[in-house]
Amino acid sequence: MAAGVMLYGTAAHAASPREREVPPFQYTSNPARVAASARVIPLYVDADFSDYDRERIVAAFRQWNYVLNGFIRFDGRLLPENASRSQIEQIRYHGGWVVARVDSTHPIAQKGEGAHALAVTVTGGRNGGFVYVIADRLAGRDLTGVVMHEFGHVLGAGHDQSGLMAPVYNAVASRCIDYQAVAMVAQAQRLSMRDLNWCETPRYQPGYPQPHQPRSALRGQ
């Protein structure tokens, strides 16, 4: 099976200046761990995404790579065009995740939480899974924030009352990976918060009021 073409580059760092325009935010900067045995999670991105959308997806997993600080690393690749069902099953069998671009006519968007979601994560246990992006529902929303939330699910985080992992999309809360999101991932992956990074903007810290969550655009699970 073709391994897929590497997506741009996967060096881990915080968001670019363009991504910091509104609102401003910054991450903690705990020393990065050099770990030859770091767990790698392969992401295979659907070739149906535009170049711009691929850049948004890369921006999402690069933020997670910065947060995870060398303990776990997302490795982005382009899914081979016209990949067969058996190829995709091999990707999942080896722990890979397929980021698929679908629309609201897709079966995943017709049932359960998917009926109103912007994106849906379907886990395959230890054998990878799918992140379905329901493209015709995005309506100008930031794809980076949408898939950053879904990658939180890939890492084992559930939903939170506010912040990145809230079940309802909010443009402000989706700008970066907050303390609560990282804490859920740390618990799921048995990592220490002392070794990880998170968004430092006060609105994301415990005890600070969180942004209002509009009752629209459920994210999915």
SULMOVEN-V939698 format. One record per backbone hydrogen bond with DSSP energy under -1.0 kcal/mol. CO is the residue of the C=O (numbers start at 0). NH is the residue of the N-H. If there is no record, write none. Layout:
BEGIN
CO:NH
CO:NH
END
This chain:
BEGIN
4:77
6:8
17:20
25:199
34:37
38:72
40:74
41:96
42:76
43:98
44:78
45:48
49:53
50:54
51:55
52:56
53:57
54:58
55:59
56:60
57:61
58:62
59:63
60:64
61:65
62:66
63:67
64:68
66:196
67:70
68:32
70:38
72:40
74:42
75:6
76:44
79:82
83:87
84:88
85:89
86:90
87:91
88:92
89:93
90:95
91:94
95:128
96:43
97:130
98:45
99:132
101:134
102:105
105:108
106:109
110:113
111:114
112:115
117:133
119:131
121:129
123:126
127:123
128:97
129:121
130:99
131:119
132:101
132:134
133:136
134:137
137:140
141:145
142:146
143:147
144:148
145:149
146:150
147:151
148:152
149:153
150:154
151:156
152:155
162:165
164:159
166:218
169:173
171:174
176:198
177:181
178:182
179:183
180:184
181:185
182:186
183:187
184:188
185:190
191:194
192:195
197:27
200:203
201:204
204:207
213:215
216:168
217:117
218:118
END
